[in-house]
């Protein structure tokens, strides 16, 4: 592979100036001219990454994993892909190509009774501390019977898995070595979009490979537990678990994922922010597992129209509560379906995914302040955060269902009173039952049997309350309706004809 070395452009300009010549670079005017002084050049050259490689390279390791498989079959045999090597298996499994992860007993070929170790994957990692703690991705060591770490000086060690957290894709392994060169951890908050960054890893098993690019975005929400750092640094299978390094030689992220339609690098890669990774690794090193908080709510996003109709303003922010688990911390704190959570422990909820991250980072058993918007007013509640069971999936999930309606002149609703038995079975004290939904109400998603808890931002306890609230509502504008269906509650917008 041909290697290029870039010198800063300002050095070439300066050399020409010393020789008495006038130089333009890509159409730019000379630096000493009056025009250049009035319009300063913001970017004057390309960086030289070689000092960063010298500083951080000795701390980046190659990680190979072994998996116990039947002695009569290979651990990487998949339908249509017999005998796939570990690098390509990692390529297919992690980066989007449709290779089913079949149980060993269902793989083609004869199955023996004895098991032996076979290569199962390759990845990267970096040294956290001089006594042998190494950080990598959880998916790199997932299912491994043996982990082998190769240092840049070619020494090999068998590593012990200290702990792995699948939600954040962070793992810590330990090798029996002393005096190792540890990386420096950078401040992710100082990282800027457009800043140069570099990656070192083992793509396709090619050790000590350096790639570079810029930060494309921060706080990129991909639906996972963490907001990622997005870059255009070339990342391929085998880079997983390697460091993302800033121009100060500090690690700011763990290279973890790419966006790809083909399985190969397409200019979009994602790294786990180091502040989150260190928080996880500290718990893994201390206890071997990660404790997270939960409050027991199902939530959805608040769009602009819902926000305006509820009186929250034009900014779509917060998380609307669609369901509250019985006997959960949220239920005990008085949170209700239809509440919009706007703050947690003083931090604003700008988007729905902010809430599970804030709650998850809260120590179980601790008290937290939560702000909810209910019936046009903010309320302050105190909640005791519970612990997430180890095998429980993330409780708070983003769901989008704002309700749509066609043009109509009336709501198309007929409602009846709820019986005392119905209220008791639903665990509510008020509301009315939808006996018929036609026209715009039906188009908004309402149906017979739904329970209306509030309309036009007014709580409904009876048919009389419903009629009074509807009479006050401006039916030239969309009317918000809080609807309970089974154990779920959501807001629907019924639109009148314009």
Secondary structure as UniProt FT lines:
FT   HELIX           9..18
FT   TURN            19..20
FT   TURN            26..27
FT   TURN            31..32
FT   HELIX           34..38
FT   HELIX           50..56
FT   HELIX           57..59
FT   STRAND          60..70
FT   TURN            71..72
FT   TURN            75..76
FT   TURN            79..80
FT   TURN            82..83
FT   HELIX           86..94
FT   TURN            95..96
FT   HELIX           104..106
FT   STRAND          115..127
FT   TURN            130..131
FT   STRAND          133..136
FT   HELIX           138..141
FT   TURN            142..143
FT   STRAND          146..150
FT   TURN            152..153
FT   STRAND          156..165
FT   TURN            166..169
FT   STRAND          170..174
FT   STRAND          184..185
FT   HELIX           188..190
FT   TURN            193..194
FT   STRAND          196..201
FT   HELIX           203..205
FT   STRAND          209..221
FT   STRAND          227..231
FT   TURN            237..238
FT   TURN            240..241
FT   STRAND          243..245
FT   TURN            247..248
FT   STRAND          250..258
FT   STRAND          269..273
FT   HELIX           274..287
FT   STRAND          293..294
FT   STRAND          297..301
FT   HELIX           304..310
FT   STRAND          319..324
FT   TURN            326..327
FT   HELIX           329..333
FT   TURN            337..338
FT   STRAND          340..344
FT   TURN            345..346
FT   STRAND          347..348
FT   HELIX           352..360
FT   TURN            364..365
FT   STRAND          367..374
FT   TURN            375..376
FT   STRAND          377..384
FT   STRAND          386..387
FT   TURN            390..391
FT   STRAND          413..417
FT   HELIX           420..426
FT   STRAND          432..437
FT   HELIX           439..443
FT   TURN            444..445
FT   TURN            448..449
FT   STRAND          451..455
FT   TURN            456..457
FT   STRAND          458..459
FT   HELIX           463..472
FT   TURN            475..476
FT   STRAND          479..485
FT   TURN            486..487
FT   STRAND          488..494
//
